[in-house]
């Protein structure tokens, strides 16, 4: 049966080449954009180098003080003191990786200016995150305790600062007029991972403000639980601990959340201390996708109806010989899905090209989009959804066709 | 004639409904694109108001500096002198973090005769700020060091704020209340609008306040104007000098590069948006073309009959084009109803003029699109030979 439908669909496609071209153009272009968008979302959301343990991690990024009477609000990153004094005492936290937000510094090499963004980190940061070391190794607790001037640099920085030199371990890199000894070189991290990408990483004991006892500061942390099952327990313990943190004067509320990765992002963009913004972000994204799909869908419906009405005699005959509306609807939806899949194949080729271009242009520093299995799965769902959306209404209209009228038209 | 056409359209309302909704949705998409483009163009065509090309910003952490107010003032005075004595530097000024293209905002409110003016950008600037940026003065004067000790705090406002508060009258010398109207500030002068958030964003309301020694503890930024010949070599010297002076982290940025990245934030999404929208429109155009073409093929008999009883080819193709145009008009009326809500409710803070221009442009665009899509099918219809068309029956 399916084989017959397939044959009919191909025959119909061959009949009016111009209409086929319009349909395929619309479908392939729409799906290309959806696929590239999915590839981007996948890059941002799924575990990626160096942050592979997302399913058992929580992220602490910001803290919020509120004065509910006056309406004042203060929001900032957390301090090293807060992470060290409160968070690291939690029993469910196996390891805590602390890093500061990126700070920029300039270096001048051969009359060329380099902007070096550096982060302060602790020793466990290197144990939780699986940075790929091309040379050397990370700094350990010993170097941190001695506040040694050592640095781990990224591959990009190595190339910009040292040029074509093969081995840079033990060489010195100067930032903020301080010379750091390079002890490791890591692969570049995509700029989309704000918490983990930097050009240079140095021990937190070199920072000027790690001793300050304010709750707010320039740090953030990733908390690693023993297993995925321990995550809710860790979150509960964390929330209980937050309730005991003393609130600074002038304020009466303190919010500081440890969120899973996606929620920590949506909270930053769409939420606040009390609301993680997850629902808001998801509904905005789905609304946007639906609006975007609206125009190509109406267009395709329009064309499909035109094509189906062309076949009214065929439909009339089939109906006259007893085909039920259901069979006909089923057939036309299948035909439309075949068309959509053809379009999706073209779209796939196009999106591979677009992704190649985006990667080549390096629009977001070090971001490498890829067509992987997850992206393909989502694209398949999008494709079926689009096919159904644009096929159901014409098929329903067709099945309502009056036999006499359909046959009379000839 | 129109009555006939309406009747024809009404008879096929079911088929036409999809056609109508397609034009409606395309109109709304085009309207969105044109609204942004008009808005950006309106802002882009206004003068920039300052020179950014030779300006560098120096950011430094001030945690290691002395906390004593007097010695801090002396430190800053010396720093200013040593920077100014460098041959490559023309002007030096201290500034709050929200200097142009800096991605940092500080706003406050003002009160005049009980009326509140919110979202006024608040720039805290040194005396030589005007020289560094080369901002032109429209009336009054810029700050002088003596102003710091006068009774009412002196402020300089920009043109937009002046128009909002004082209308077309002179503002110089007038008093204006701060956000809760407790203190009065005196307007010393009015400067030209400065588009400090990039070429595509409006200047907005802005006021400048002179930086006094009490603000030194919160000061993190120096702006300098360099002469020709200030190269990377000089920059690295300057960097070393600053790093030793403040004993802390320093970053030097060039304002022309900051401007490029600031403009990029507007341009890149806009280009992506335009590419997507134009693909959608090509898609729609092809679709309209296909549907019209098909309809004409289906009406061969009708057209043949009209031709046989003496209608000219032109009048046949005109009829078909007019039908398409009437359909477009119906959609546009509905579309305009939605579009007009934007300026009426002043959504997104875009001025109403931008919306109205956008509506006009989109209406023209849709008419041209529909006309183009119906021209060829219309011509084909005109070429139908009555004998052949009727023979098929």
Interface residues (C-beta under 8 A of the other chain):
Chain A: X18 X19 X21 X22 X25 X26 X29 X30 X33 X103 X104 X105 X106 X108 X111 X112 X113 X115 X176 X177 X208 X209 X292 X294 X295 X296 X298 X299 X300 X301 X302 X303 X305 X306 X310 X363
Chain B: X15 X18 X19 X21 X22 X25 X26 X29 X61 X63 X64 X231 X232 X233 X235 X236 X239 X240 X243 X244 X248 X249 X250 X251 X252 X268 X276 X279 X280 X282 X283 X284 X286 X287 X290 X291 X293 X294
